[in-house]
Amino acid sequence: DWFVVSVDPDFHGYYQDQWQNTYTVLYMPYQTHPELGPPAIFSDFNADDRVDFYDFALFADHWQDSVHDP
């Protein structure tokens, strides 16, 4: 299972991608977002020298069509 932090209150819960990987998306308001290390599943996609929800959104493009709420 992967754990992902979301700054969007409407984006949280349990998801599964097309390879049966499960994701637990945790909502955390941006103001309280801790400085987390780079997660193993995505990195600094937009090259702004930080790894955050916006990088995850870019990473998610390849699996969001198969996401469902079990």
LOPA-487186 format. One record per residue (C-alpha): residue in three letters; x, y, z. Coordinates in nm, 3 decimals, padded with zeros to 5 digits. Each point is the difference from the previous one (the first is absolute). Layout:
<node "ala" <X Y Z>>
...
***
This chain:
<node "asp" <00.000 00.000 00.000>>
<node "trp" <00.108 00.355 -00.072>>
<node "phe" <-00.082 00.295 00.223>>
<node "val" <-00.050 00.333 -00.173>>
<node "val" <-00.064 00.340 00.155>>
<node "ser" <-00.262 00.218 -00.169>>
<node "val" <-00.059 00.371 00.056>>
<node "asp" <-00.340 -00.028 -00.169>>
<node "pro" <-00.283 -00.072 00.248>>
<node "asp" <-00.195 -00.173 -00.278>>
<node "phe" <00.287 -00.237 -00.087>>
<node "his" <00.052 -00.263 00.268>>
<node "gly" <-00.092 -00.358 00.068>>
<node "tyr" <00.102 -00.332 -00.146>>
<node "tyr" <00.083 -00.048 -00.366>>
<node "gln" <00.137 -00.274 -00.221>>
<node "asp" <00.184 00.032 -00.330>>
<node "gln" <-00.006 -00.225 -00.304>>
<node "trp" <00.282 -00.215 00.143>>
<node "gln" <-00.197 -00.067 00.320>>
<node "asn" <00.222 00.231 00.206>>
<node "thr" <-00.200 00.154 00.284>>
<node "tyr" <00.039 00.360 00.112>>
<node "thr" <-00.111 00.154 00.326>>
<node "val" <-00.038 00.373 -00.063>>
<node "leu" <00.007 00.207 00.317>>
<node "tyr" <-00.135 00.356 00.007>>
<node "met" <00.225 00.253 00.170>>
<node "pro" <-00.060 00.376 -00.041>>
<node "tyr" <00.286 00.170 -00.181>>
<node "gln" <00.078 00.224 00.298>>
<node "thr" <00.067 -00.303 00.218>>
<node "his" <00.181 -00.202 -00.264>>
<node "pro" <00.330 -00.125 00.144>>
<node "glu" <00.315 00.002 -00.209>>
<node "leu" <-00.009 -00.361 -00.111>>
<node "gly" <00.278 -00.186 -00.174>>
<node "pro" <-00.053 -00.104 -00.361>>
<node "pro" <-00.244 -00.291 -00.014>>
<node "ala" <00.115 -00.308 -00.185>>
<node "ile" <-00.279 00.017 -00.257>>
<node "phe" <00.060 00.347 -00.140>>
<node "ser" <00.252 00.281 00.012>>
<node "asp" <00.046 00.365 -00.095>>
<node "phe" <-00.187 -00.013 -00.331>>
<node "asn" <-00.043 00.375 -00.042>>
<node "ala" <00.361 00.078 00.101>>
<node "asp" <-00.086 00.257 00.267>>
<node "asp" <00.246 -00.157 00.247>>
<node "arg" <-00.267 -00.151 00.221>>
<node "val" <-00.213 -00.312 -00.008>>
<node "asp" <-00.362 00.074 00.072>>
<node "phe" <-00.360 -00.061 -00.101>>
<node "tyr" <00.052 00.173 -00.334>>
<node "asp" <00.268 -00.253 -00.092>>
<node "phe" <-00.233 -00.280 00.102>>
<node "ala" <-00.274 00.143 -00.222>>
<node "leu" <00.237 -00.020 -00.297>>
<node "phe" <00.104 -00.353 00.097>>
<node "ala" <-00.363 -00.104 00.036>>
<node "asp" <-00.082 00.079 -00.362>>
<node "his" <00.105 -00.350 -00.105>>
<node "trp" <-00.236 -00.182 00.237>>
<node "gln" <-00.288 00.231 00.087>>
<node "asp" <-00.223 -00.143 -00.274>>
<node "ser" <00.009 -00.337 00.175>>
<node "val" <-00.048 00.134 00.353>>
<node "his" <-00.306 -00.118 00.184>>
<node "asp" <-00.128 00.003 00.355>>
<node "pro" <-00.022 -00.362 00.118>>
***
